[in-house]
Amino acid sequence: MAEDRQTATIAWEEFARIEIRVGTVVDAQPFPQARKPAIKLWVDFGPERGTLQTSAQLTQHYKPDALIGRQVAGLVNVLPKRIAGFESQFLVLGFPDEFGHAVLVRPDFPVPNGGRLF
């Protein structure tokens, strides 16, 4: 998928402000109220961050019950956003497949919840 806009270069200090952490999905529920098909996720990001919730457009590749217990990467220091009355407290990370559907970013091996990307 080609990028339509130029991406600005950032300083190392700006990257250091981005807090991407790993967590384990502890609950996942369908989100029929969302305009686009989505799943509500609750992810345990360890003792420092606790459990945060979000909604994500993952329905093309994932079923809610299959996500429970899976580790995912999330941007945890983003301002909350309300989606159909539900507060998304972090942004779960993924890449688009060849059709633009989200494929989750996750570690190859189990790691402690709350680990920060470096």
C-alpha distance (Angstrom), angle and dihedral (degrees) to the residues before:
residue distance angle dihedral
M1 . . .
A2 3.81 . .
E3 3.78 120.5 .
D4 3.83 111.4 -119.0
R5 3.77 96.7 -160.9
Q6 3.76 134.7 47.6
T7 3.77 114.5 -105.3
A8 3.77 115.2 -132.7
T9 3.78 118.4 -128.3
I10 3.81 113.2 -114.9
A11 3.78 131.9 -155.5
W12 3.81 121.2 -109.8
E13 3.80 88.3 -112.3
E14 3.82 90.3 58.7
F15 3.81 91.5 51.7
A16 3.81 89.6 49.5
R17 3.84 88.4 60.9
I18 3.81 91.3 59.9
E19 3.78 108.6 92.7
I20 3.80 111.3 -157.0
R21 3.79 112.9 172.5
V22 3.79 137.6 173.7
G23 3.77 122.4 -119.9
T24 3.78 142.1 165.5
V25 3.80 122.3 -111.8
V26 3.81 106.3 -119.2
D27 3.81 97.0 175.0
A28 3.80 136.9 10.7
Q29 3.79 127.4 -176.2
P30 3.81 135.8 177.4
F31 3.82 113.2 -100.0
P32 3.81 106.0 -151.3
Q33 3.84 92.7 164.2
A34 3.83 92.0 67.0
R35 3.83 116.5 100.0
K36 3.80 90.8 -128.2
P37 3.82 121.0 39.0
A38 3.80 108.0 -84.9
I39 3.79 145.5 159.3
K40 3.81 126.5 -132.4
L41 3.81 111.6 -131.5
W42 3.80 132.0 -165.5
V43 3.80 111.3 -163.8
D44 3.82 128.8 -171.1
F45 3.81 107.2 -137.1
G46 3.80 94.7 -179.0
P47 3.81 132.8 -100.8
E48 3.82 96.5 -48.5
R49 3.84 96.6 55.4
G50 3.81 103.7 16.1
T51 3.79 122.9 -161.4
L52 3.80 116.6 -23.0
Q53 3.80 129.5 -175.4
T54 3.78 133.1 -139.8
S55 3.77 142.1 156.8
A56 3.78 121.9 -125.5
Q57 3.78 136.9 -176.2
L58 3.80 95.2 -121.6
T59 3.80 102.1 128.5
Q60 3.81 96.1 111.1
H61 3.82 94.0 66.8
Y62 3.81 106.6 14.1
K63 3.80 139.9 57.5
P64 3.82 117.5 -154.1
D65 3.82 96.4 -119.4
A66 3.83 91.7 49.6
L67 3.83 90.8 56.2
I68 3.81 95.5 59.5
G69 3.81 109.8 105.1
R70 3.82 93.6 17.0
Q71 3.78 119.4 124.5
V72 3.81 116.7 -128.2
A73 3.80 137.7 177.9
G74 3.78 120.1 -117.8
L75 3.79 140.6 -179.9
V76 3.81 99.6 -126.0
N77 3.81 103.6 177.4
V78 3.78 97.3 65.3
L79 3.81 123.1 114.5
P80 3.83 113.6 -97.3
K81 3.80 117.3 -100.1
R82 3.81 128.4 -158.7
I83 3.79 116.0 -131.6
A84 3.82 116.1 -177.4
G85 3.81 89.8 -26.1
F86 3.83 94.0 -48.4
E87 3.82 120.0 113.8
S88 3.80 113.9 -130.1
Q89 3.80 106.2 -156.3
F90 3.81 99.2 -178.4
L91 3.78 140.5 14.5
V92 3.80 116.4 -111.5
L93 3.81 109.4 -144.0
G94 3.78 128.4 -127.4
F95 3.77 144.7 145.6
P96 3.80 126.6 -122.4
D97 3.78 118.1 -108.1
E98 3.81 120.2 -141.6
F99 3.84 89.4 -74.9
G100 3.80 95.9 45.8
H101 3.82 95.1 -103.2
A102 3.80 117.8 141.3
V103 3.81 120.9 -100.7
L104 3.81 111.6 -170.6
V105 3.80 124.2 -117.0
R106 3.79 110.0 -129.6
P107 3.80 139.0 155.4
D108 3.81 120.6 -93.3
F109 3.81 90.9 -131.9
P110 3.84 132.5 30.4
V111 3.81 112.0 -86.1
P112 3.82 131.7 179.3
N113 3.80 114.4 -79.9
G114 3.78 111.8 -104.1
G115 3.81 95.5 33.0
R116 3.80 109.8 151.4
L117 3.79 123.2 -131.0
F118 3.80 113.3 -113.0
